[in-house]
Amino acid sequence: MDRLGLLESFVIALDEGSLNRAAQRRCISQPAMSLQIKQLEGLLGQQLLHRTSTGVKPTRPGELVYAQAQGLLSGYDRMCAELGALEGSVSGTFRISTSTFFGRIVLGPVLLDINQAYADLDIVMKLEDRLVDVVRENIDLAIRSGTLGETEGAARKITEMENILFAAPGYLERVGRPEEPEDLKRLKFIQHHEDQTGGYFPLTRNGTEYQAPARVGFTADNPDLIIRAVRNETGYARAPRLFLQEALEDGSFEQILPSYQVPAKPIFAIYPSRHSFDRRHEVVITRLQERLEAMHLASVARPPPATAIMA
């Protein structure tokens, strides 16, 4: 396999956290995926992955290769987009799929701006809280956060969002505010159906990872329903800070264990194939990355709520 393909397999393995799931995305067997990783490690002369019973994690050289590989793959996609731009403009019908919550808050405004900038581009936006197959369902681009599921086509991580644990202050006053990860076992966790915890999820503090117990009390496939459950003091949940900023500032929600870091939520761009990637994909992805960065900088610039200062 070419070196770019080996790097792509390596990136997918870390994005998925599993050689088996990575093999499914590449439509190959797990032994074939393992062989590709070994070929890349032999080519670079470094061990890149730690293989554990719960999946794969990068070694220190692996972290370096992962960061550089993302840049190389993104550069390849941009090159393809620029080559496509030589043959045509940003025009035609462009079908985009994303989740309802993400589409309403983040991607929708981006697409409205793009639609104004490119008069010949007809954007068809589909909001659906399920994992679509971009090949079988004739979707030009899907933007997904968290897990990808089984889908044909090409995918790459384009950015990530900071996750936090949060709850209604009334709920925390009733059950007690946790001070350590172990304290979470007395709280009920409101879980998104895609984010199965297996009873624990990792938290990090000062470079040390802790396995926090997750006592699931409610599971839903709709982010709005999860937010409503938190407001009703059913339990606590995990979500990107960007989506919660106003509620944190007005005191409707309170961050739990603010000194611990929750794993970030990855954002993926999925399209039918690398050959289908054109200037339209590049425009949408670039504008989306810019909006997420602007939202992040705006949230950082705001002073923390009083509850966060006291925690």
N, C-alpha and C positions, 0 to 999 in steps of 0.2 A: 504494500500500500504506500502511496505517496506520503511525504512527511506532513503535509497539511491535513491529510485524512487521519493520520495517527494523532496529531494534536487535537483534532476535533473529537476523536473518540475519548481522549484523556479529559478534555473539558466536559464532555457529556457525562462521563463517569463521576466526576466531582459534583456536577450540578445535580445529578440524581442521587449521589451518595451510595450507589449500588452498581456493581458490575452487571448484575442480572437485568436491572431496569435499563441501564445504558445499552446493553445488547439488544433489548427489545426495541428501543428507539432507533438503533442502527440496523434493525432487521437482520441480525446475525446471532449466532449462538453465544452463550456465555464463555465457553472455552476460546472462541475466536476473539472475543473482546479482550479476554485476559492475555491472549497472545499479542494483540496489538499494543497493549500497555507494556508488556515485556519488551517488545521490539523498540518502543520509544525509549524505555529505560536503558536498553542496550545502546541505542543510538546516542543518547546523551551521557551515558556513563554514570547515571545517578538513579537511586531508588526514589520514585515519585509518589508512591502510595503506601499508606499503612492499611493492610487488609485485616479487618476485625470481624467478629461475629455479627456486628450490627451494621456493617457496610465498609466503605472506604473513606479515608481521610488523607489529605496531602501531607507529605513530609515537608521540611523547610525548602529543599530544592523544588518540590512539587508545587508549593505556593508561588514560587518565582515563575516556574514554567506556566502555571495556570494563568497568572496575570499577563505574561507576555503572549501566550497563545490566544487569549481573548482579543488582544490588540491585533494580532496577525489575522485572525479570522474576520474581525470587523473590517480591517483594511481590505481583505479580499472581497468582502461584500460591497464595500464602497467602490472598489475598482470595477466590479461587475455593474454596479449602478451607474457609474460614470460612462462605462462603455455603452450601456443601454441608452443613456441620455444622448449619446452621439447620433442615435438612430431615431429618436423620438422625444416628445415633450412629456410633461406631466399632464396626462389627459386620459380620457376613457373612463369606464366604470371600474371602480376599485372597491371590493367587498372586504370589510373589516369586522372581525368578531372579538368581543371582549365581555367581561362580566358586567352585570348591571351596576354594581357599586363603583367599580373602577371606571367604567365608561361614563357614568354620570358626573363623577367628581373630577377625574383627571383627563381621560382621553377625549371625551365629548367636546370640551372647549378647544382642545388642540385641533380636532378635525374641523370645527367651525372656522377657525382661523385659516387653516389650510384651504378650505373650500373657497374662502374669499380671495386668497392669494392666487389660486389657479382656477380660472374661470372654466376651463375645458375639462376639469376633473369632476367626475360624478361619484361621490362617496356614498356607499351603502353601508351603514353602520348597524350591526346586529348585536343587541345586548342579550346575552343568554348565560345563565349560571350553570353551564355544563362544559365539558371538555370536547370541543368540536374536532372533527378530522378535516383538516384544511384541504386535503386531496379529494376525498370522497364527497365533501359538501361544497366544493367549488368556492373556497374562501381564499382570497389573495393574501390576507395577513390576519393572524390572530395574536392578540396581546393577552398573555396569561401570567398570573402571579402564583407563587407556590409551586405546586406539582403540575406536571405536563400531562400525565396519563399516557395512554397508548395512542399515538397518532403517527400517520405517515407524514413525510415531509422533512424539511430542515428546520432546526431551531437553534437559537443562541440566546444567552443571557445578555440583556442590554443594560440592566441596572439593578438596583435593589433598594428596598425601603426599610427604614428602621422600624422594628417591631417593639411593642411594649406590652406589659400586662396592666390591665386596668379594671376598675370596678366602681360602683356607685358608693359614695362616702357612707350612706346609710347602711349598706351591706357590711362594709368594713367595721363600722361602729358596732354592729350587732355580733359579728363573728370574731372580731379582733384583727388588727392590722398585722400582717406577717412581717417579721424582722429578718428571717432567714428562709432560704428555699424550702427547708423541711417543714416550715410552718404552713405551707400551701396545702398540706394534706387535710387540713380541717376546713378548707374552702372548696366550693364546688366550681369546677371548670366548665365553661360553656365552649364547646368545641365545634369548629367548622368541620363538615364531614370529610373534606379533603385532607385535613391535618390530624390524622390518627396518631395519638401520642404513645400508645402501648403502655400507659401507666406512668410515664415520665417524659420530661422534655428538658433539654440542657439550658443552663444559665451560666454566664461567665462573669467573673469579677477578678480584676487584676491579673488576667491571664490564666486563672484557674477555672476549670469547668466543674459545675455542680449538676447533679441529676435531681431536678425538682419533681416531687410526686404530683401527679395530675389525677385528681379524683373527679372523673367526668360525671356531671349531673344533668347535662342537656347537650344535644347535638342537633345542628341545623345546617342546611345547605344554602341559606340566604343570609348575607351579612347584615341586612337591615333587621332581620329577626333576632340575630345575635345581639345587636346593639340594643334592641328593645328589651331583650331578656336581661341585659346588664342594667338598664335603667329601672327595670322592675325588681332589682335586687335579687335576681335568681342566683347569681354567682359572679365570677370574674371571667375575663376573656383575654385573648391575645390578638392584636391588630396593629397595622401601621400607624405610627404617631400622626402622620399627615392627615389621616381621616378623622382624628380625634382632637385636633388642636383646639378648636373652639370650645368643645365640651370640657377639656382640661382647664382652659382658662376661666370659664365661667363657673367651675366647681361642680358641674354635673357628674364628671368622672374624676377619678383620682388614680394616679399611677401607682402600681404596686411594686415594691422592691426596686426603687429607682436607681440604686447603686449597682444593680446587676444588669447585664446585657442579655437580651433575648436574641436568638439567631435572626438575622435580617431576612426579609421576604424577597426572594428573587423575582425579577420581572423578565419574562421570555417573549421574544418575537418568533412566531412560527409561520412558515410559508411553504408552499407546495414543494419547492426544490431550490437549490442554489442557482440553477439556471433561470428560474422564474423571478429572481430578485432583480428589481429594476429601480429607476429613479424615484418612483412613487413610494416604494418601501423605505428608501433612504430618507425621503422628506418626512414621512410620518414618524419614523423611529427617532430621527434627530430632533424634531420638534417635541416629541414626547419626552426625550431625555432632558431637553432644555427646560420644559415645564416642571418636571419632577425636581430638577436641581433648584429651580427658582422657588418652588414650594418649600423645599428643605431649608434653603437659606433664609426664607421668611420666617419659618418656624424657629430656627436657631436664634434669629435676631430678637424674637419676642422674649420678654422676661418670663422666667418660670413661674407657674402658679404657686400660691402660698402653701398649698398642701405638699408640693414637691420640695419646697424649701424646708419644711418641718420634718419630712420623712427621713 
